[in-house]
Amino acid sequence: MTPTDPAPTADVELLRQRHQELLKNTLSNAVAPEQCRQFVDELIDAGRDVSSGRDREALRKMLYYWSAEAVGRGILRRGEPLPTLAPFRGVESPQDEASAPTKSSATIAIEDSEAATDARAAIRIAALARQWHVAGRTAGYLLTGAALEEAKKYEDTDFEIRAFVEASKASAARIKSQRWQSSFVALLMLTLILGGGLWYVVKLNDDLQVANADLATESAKVKLARDAVEAARGRENQQTREEARRAVEAMNAGGADPLRQLKALLQRLGDAQPDELSRLQVGPAISPAGATALENRIAPADVEQRAIAPSQDSTCKGTLWLGNDSDRLITNSGPLSDLQSGGTITVRTGSSVRLRKGMPLPGYVMAPQIGVVPGGASLILTGSPQMHRSPNPSALDQYFAPVTAPQQYCTRVFVQFAGDSALAQKARSHLLGMSFQVPPAQEINSAWKTAEVRVFWEQDLPMANLIASGLSEFNGDKPLQVRPLFGFPTKPAQGTLEVWMDFNR
């Protein structure tokens, strides 16, 4: 047939009958793909001979239905354009109503496009419904949210879409119910956890806040590890100096094995082999009378330290050398042996005396130092004085007494700094003036952009707060941050604090 031939009249009624026959076949057996594709093509071609009106609308509905069937069964790919009626190629003839105006082919094409816009969504929903039916009504095809709301608009256009939408509604309701139940269970469990472990959660929150503060500058683990190594190096140096001091004291005191402390130090440092240590010898101790002063007195600090009265809230206990009745280190009058527990003693002005962990050990070896008591300080006796005899025949008997002292005398503060060393020395002098023990400041690059007091034991918090306030003049008149590290894996001994300060700020 040539383009000039008159267009044959499409029999829409026959197409309707064909549509009904195919629908009946789908109830018993699935329509063959070839039949479905052929009927879609027939409907498309029929559009050339059917003008606008009820017949063309009927063609559209049949075409949309079988297009959805073809998409749902994979006969048509999802990506390819959806079928549309072929453009009407004739001139619109009068409709059933005698007064109906005629329409051009362009007008009919516009109507087809407008109708197709809404029908495309219906075809897409219908295709999903067909796939759901073909897949045995698997829940994975069901709709939720905005997609379900869109599908509800077309549930009255097709019985399969209606079943599909109803199943989606039921599934959405179940999911909502399950979510509510899960939320309720989670809320109940959270309530129980909060009720039983509120203290732990608060403490964990504090630790998390500390960790978040670290993350603002650099990785907390890397920074703390580097800081720990550098601070431990400083403490190690200080420990070595103290052990060397005790070794000197032991050699001055003599005794059965005056070299024991020195050998232990050299062995720890790895500077001598066992055979070398065994050859170490010392001659008879030659000490002037009153050698105990060399063992217990120290050179005064380069800054005058304040005398602080002990308080119940923050004290430390130790043993203090009192001297002897001929050369006493305290201002109290009367025999030293008459002093009683509970009494107050005052260290003589100009004297700085080591506070020991306990009484002298056998052989007149001094116990480890735990603090320094400045001249003018007042202490409380916690026991009666005890007399200890030096192995040096020319030395006088010496008295020692257990005492309670302010915690500052027993607190060692390590200053780690970056920036201006003169300011660091000024801060150290300030801490010495507060009667803390302060080794020389150590310059460390990782102290950059810090202004904090690190405290490792909860018992040291009062001293940490005191230091934070005392150094505010070096931090723009703001107290330093007190940083608790109670769970730190390599904590120093109790009574040790660290000041980390950037003096460039």
BELGI-V636719 format. One record per residue. RES is the residue in one small letter. PHI is phi in degrees with one decimal (none if undefined). BURIAL is # if it has 24 or more other ideal C-beta (glycine too) atoms within 12 Angstrom, else .. D_CENTER is the distance of its C-alpha to the mean C-alpha in whole Angstrom. Layout:
BEGIN
res,phi,burial,d_center
RES,PHI,BURIAL,D_CENTER
RES,PHI,BURIAL,D_CENTER
END
This chain:
BEGIN
res,phi,burial,d_center
m,none,.,80
t,-89.0,.,80
p,-59.7,.,78
t,-85.7,.,82
d,-66.2,.,82
p,-66.3,.,82
a,-71.4,#,79
p,-70.2,.,79
t,-80.2,.,78
a,-77.7,#,75
d,-90.6,.,76
v,-63.6,#,73
e,-62.8,.,74
l,-62.7,.,74
l,-65.6,#,71
r,-62.4,#,70
q,-60.9,.,72
r,-60.9,#,70
h,-60.0,#,67
q,-66.9,.,68
e,-63.2,.,69
l,-65.4,#,66
l,-61.8,.,64
k,-63.5,.,66
n,-63.8,.,65
t,-67.7,#,62
l,-72.6,.,62
s,-102.2,.,64
n,-135.7,.,63
a,-66.0,.,60
v,-66.4,#,62
a,-61.7,.,62
p,-55.1,.,60
e,-64.2,.,63
q,-63.9,#,65
c,-62.9,#,62
r,-66.7,#,62
q,-65.9,.,65
f,-68.1,#,65
v,-59.9,#,63
d,-64.6,.,65
e,-62.1,#,68
l,-66.1,#,66
i,-59.9,#,65
d,-65.5,#,68
a,-62.1,#,70
g,-63.2,#,68
r,-69.1,#,71
d,-111.3,#,74
v,-117.8,#,72
s,-83.9,#,72
s,-64.2,#,69
g,134.9,#,70
r,-64.2,.,69
d,-64.7,#,70
r,-67.7,#,68
e,-64.0,.,65
a,-63.7,#,66
l,-60.4,#,66
r,-58.3,#,62
k,-61.6,#,61
m,-64.6,#,62
l,-63.5,#,61
y,-64.5,#,57
y,-63.1,#,58
w,-76.8,#,59
s,-67.0,#,56
a,-62.1,#,53
e,-62.3,#,55
a,-67.0,#,55
v,-67.4,#,51
g,-62.8,#,50
r,-95.9,#,52
g,83.1,.,51
i,-69.8,#,55
l,-109.0,#,53
r,-74.7,.,50
r,-63.5,.,47
g,-77.8,.,47
e,-79.9,.,51
p,-59.2,.,53
l,-74.0,#,54
p,-63.3,#,58
t,-134.8,#,60
l,-62.8,#,63
a,-64.0,#,66
p,-59.5,#,67
f,-67.0,#,70
r,-103.4,#,73
g,-107.6,#,76
v,-105.6,.,77
e,-58.5,#,75
s,-95.1,.,78
p,-59.4,.,79
q,-86.0,.,77
d,-58.2,.,78
e,-79.0,.,78
a,-64.7,.,81
s,-90.3,.,80
a,-64.4,.,77
p,-74.3,.,76
t,-79.6,.,76
k,-128.8,.,73
s,-81.3,.,72
s,-63.1,.,70
a,-62.7,.,68
t,-64.8,.,67
i,-64.4,#,67
a,-61.7,#,64
i,-64.3,.,62
e,-61.7,#,63
d,-59.6,#,61
s,-65.8,.,58
e,-65.6,.,57
a,-67.2,#,58
a,-67.5,#,56
t,-58.2,.,53
d,-77.6,.,52
a,-70.6,#,54
r,-60.4,#,51
a,-63.7,#,48
a,-64.8,#,51
i,-65.2,#,51
r,-61.5,#,48
i,-65.8,#,47
a,-63.9,#,50
a,-62.6,#,49
l,-62.7,#,46
a,-64.1,#,48
r,-63.4,#,51
q,-60.3,#,48
w,-60.7,#,46
h,-66.1,#,50
v,-62.1,.,51
a,-83.1,.,47
g,76.3,.,48
r,56.6,.,46
t,-69.0,.,43
a,-64.4,.,40
g,-64.4,.,38
y,-88.1,#,41
l,-68.3,#,40
l,-100.3,#,39
t,-142.9,#,36
g,60.6,.,36
a,-64.2,.,37
a,-63.2,.,39
l,-67.4,#,41
e,-62.1,.,42
e,-66.7,.,44
a,-65.3,#,45
k,-60.5,.,47
k,-67.0,.,49
y,-114.0,#,51
e,-69.5,#,51
d,-91.2,.,55
t,-90.8,#,56
d,-158.4,#,55
f,-67.2,.,55
e,-71.3,#,53
i,-63.1,#,51
r,-61.7,.,51
a,-64.3,.,50
f,-63.3,#,47
v,-66.6,#,46
e,-61.8,#,47
a,-64.7,#,45
s,-66.1,#,42
k,-60.8,.,42
a,-63.4,.,42
s,-63.9,#,39
a,-62.4,#,37
a,-65.7,.,38
r,-65.1,.,37
i,-62.1,.,33
k,-62.3,.,33
s,-65.4,.,34
q,-64.3,.,32
r,-63.9,.,29
w,-64.3,.,30
q,-63.3,.,30
s,-62.8,.,27
s,-64.4,.,25
f,-65.2,.,27
v,-63.4,.,26
a,-63.3,.,23
l,-64.8,.,23
l,-64.2,.,25
m,-64.1,.,23
l,-63.6,.,20
t,-63.1,.,23
l,-64.7,.,24
i,-64.3,.,20
l,-65.3,.,20
g,-67.8,.,23
g,-89.5,.,23
g,-134.9,.,19
l,-60.8,.,18
w,-60.9,.,18
y,-66.2,.,15
v,-64.0,.,13
v,-63.1,.,14
k,-64.9,.,13
l,-63.8,.,10
n,-62.9,.,9
d,-62.1,.,10
d,-63.5,.,8
l,-66.8,.,5
q,-64.4,.,7
v,-62.8,#,8
a,-64.0,.,5
n,-65.2,.,6
a,-63.2,.,9
d,-66.5,#,9
l,-65.6,.,8
a,-66.6,.,11
t,-109.6,.,13
e,-163.0,.,13
s,-58.3,.,11
a,-63.0,#,9
k,-64.4,.,11
v,-66.1,.,14
k,-65.8,#,14
l,-65.1,#,14
a,-63.6,.,16
r,-66.2,.,19
d,-61.3,#,19
a,-63.6,#,19
v,-63.4,.,22
e,-68.7,#,24
a,-67.6,#,24
a,-63.8,#,25
r,-63.4,.,28
g,-65.2,#,29
r,-67.2,#,29
e,-63.0,.,30
n,-62.5,.,33
q,-66.8,#,33
q,-62.4,#,34
t,-62.7,.,37
r,-62.6,.,38
e,-66.7,#,38
e,-65.1,#,40
a,-64.3,.,42
r,-64.5,#,43
r,-66.9,#,44
a,-63.9,#,46
v,-64.7,#,48
e,-61.6,#,48
a,-64.1,#,49
m,-68.7,#,52
n,-64.9,#,53
a,-77.1,#,54
g,77.1,#,55
g,95.3,#,55
a,-66.9,.,56
d,-139.7,.,53
p,-68.3,#,52
l,-95.2,#,50
r,-58.4,#,48
q,-65.2,#,45
l,-65.8,#,46
k,-62.9,#,46
a,-62.6,.,43
l,-64.6,#,41
l,-64.5,.,43
q,-67.9,.,42
r,-65.8,.,38
l,-76.6,.,38
g,72.8,.,40
d,-92.3,.,43
a,-149.7,.,46
q,-87.2,.,47
p,-54.5,.,49
d,-67.7,.,52
e,-69.4,.,52
l,-63.3,.,50
s,-67.8,.,53
r,-88.1,.,56
l,-66.8,#,54
q,-138.1,.,57
v,-137.8,.,57
g,-80.4,.,60
p,-57.3,.,61
a,-65.8,#,59
i,-118.8,.,61
s,-125.4,#,59
p,-69.5,.,61
a,-59.1,.,61
g,78.7,#,58
a,-63.4,#,56
t,-58.8,#,53
a,-60.8,#,52
l,-68.3,#,51
e,-83.1,#,49
n,-116.7,#,47
r,-82.6,#,48
i,-130.9,#,46
a,-65.9,.,46
p,-60.8,.,46
a,-66.1,#,42
d,-70.9,.,43
v,-128.9,.,42
e,-64.6,.,44
q,-92.5,#,41
r,-79.2,#,42
a,-85.5,#,43
i,-121.7,#,41
a,-76.1,.,42
p,-67.9,#,40
s,-127.6,.,38
q,-68.0,.,37
d,-76.5,.,34
s,-147.8,#,33
t,-135.8,#,35
c,-134.4,#,36
k,-115.1,#,39
g,-164.7,#,40
t,-121.1,#,44
l,-117.0,#,46
w,-75.5,#,49
l,-101.4,#,52
g,87.1,#,55
n,-137.7,#,58
d,-64.7,.,61
s,-86.4,.,62
d,-138.9,.,59
r,-92.2,#,57
l,-99.9,#,53
i,-123.8,#,53
t,-86.1,.,55
n,-63.4,#,56
s,-91.5,.,60
g,87.1,.,62
p,-59.5,.,61
l,-63.4,#,58
s,-68.7,.,59
d,-86.7,.,59
l,-64.9,#,56
q,-118.3,.,54
s,-59.3,.,51
g,95.6,.,49
g,-77.7,#,51
t,-107.6,.,50
i,-121.1,#,50
t,-126.3,#,50
v,-71.0,#,49
r,-61.9,#,52
t,-61.2,.,51
g,90.9,.,51
s,-107.1,#,49
s,-122.9,#,46
v,-118.3,#,46
r,-69.6,#,43
l,-96.9,#,41
r,-99.3,#,41
k,-70.5,#,40
g,-163.4,.,43
m,-66.4,#,47
p,-56.4,#,48
l,-81.5,#,48
p,-54.2,.,51
g,84.5,#,53
y,62.3,#,52
v,-91.5,#,49
m,-71.6,#,46
a,-69.4,#,43
p,-58.0,#,40
q,-78.0,#,39
i,-120.5,#,36
g,-172.8,#,37
v,-133.3,#,40
v,-105.3,#,42
p,-79.4,#,44
g,-62.1,#,47
g,89.2,#,48
a,-75.3,#,45
s,-106.3,#,46
l,-127.1,#,45
i,-110.3,#,46
l,-71.0,#,47
t,-109.5,#,46
g,-171.1,.,49
s,-78.5,.,52
p,-61.6,#,53
q,-122.5,#,54
m,-92.4,.,56
h,-126.5,#,55
r,-98.7,.,58
s,-75.6,#,57
p,-68.7,#,59
n,-75.7,#,60
p,-58.9,.,64
s,-84.9,.,64
a,-86.6,#,61
l,-81.0,#,61
d,-64.7,#,59
q,-117.6,#,56
y,-108.1,#,54
f,-130.2,#,51
a,-142.6,#,49
p,-74.9,#,46
v,-139.5,#,44
t,-110.3,#,41
a,-125.9,#,40
p,-59.9,#,37
q,-61.0,#,34
q,-56.9,#,34
y,-66.3,#,36
c,-109.2,#,34
t,-109.6,#,31
r,-103.9,#,30
v,-118.4,#,28
f,-94.3,#,27
v,-100.9,#,27
q,-109.4,#,25
f,-138.9,#,26
a,-130.5,#,27
g,102.4,#,29
d,-69.5,.,33
s,-69.0,.,34
a,-65.8,.,36
l,-66.9,#,34
a,-62.7,#,32
q,-65.8,#,35
k,-65.6,#,36
a,-65.2,#,32
r,-62.3,#,33
s,-61.6,#,37
h,-63.4,#,35
l,-68.1,#,33
l,-61.2,#,36
g,-65.1,.,38
m,-87.5,#,36
s,75.6,#,37
f,-84.8,#,34
q,-85.4,#,34
v,-132.9,#,33
p,-63.6,#,34
p,-54.6,#,34
a,-64.6,#,31
q,-118.7,#,29
e,-82.5,#,29
i,-138.3,#,25
n,-62.6,.,24
s,-71.7,#,21
a,-80.1,#,21
w,-60.8,.,22
k,61.0,.,20
t,-123.8,#,19
a,-158.1,#,21
e,-149.8,#,19
v,-112.9,#,21
r,-96.2,#,19
v,-121.6,#,20
f,-107.1,#,19
w,-130.4,#,21
e,-61.2,.,22
q,-65.9,.,25
d,-92.0,#,25
l,-60.0,#,23
p,-57.7,#,27
m,-69.1,#,27
a,-63.0,#,24
n,-65.0,#,25
l,-63.6,#,28
i,-66.4,#,27
a,-58.0,#,25
s,-74.9,.,28
g,-65.7,#,30
l,-99.8,#,29
s,-62.2,.,28
e,-64.9,.,32
f,-92.9,#,30
n,-133.6,#,27
g,64.7,.,29
d,61.8,.,30
k,-116.0,.,26
p,-58.2,.,25
l,-67.6,#,22
q,-72.8,#,19
v,-91.6,#,19
r,-111.9,#,15
p,-72.4,#,15
l,-127.7,#,14
f,-64.5,.,16
g,-96.8,.,14
f,-64.8,#,15
p,-68.8,.,17
t,-119.5,.,20
k,-77.9,#,21
p,-75.5,#,24
a,-66.2,.,27
q,-59.3,.,27
g,90.2,#,28
t,-114.7,#,26
l,-124.5,#,24
e,-128.5,#,23
v,-104.5,#,24
w,-111.5,#,22
m,-144.7,#,24
d,-101.4,#,25
f,-92.2,#,28
n,-90.9,.,29
r,-75.1,.,27
END
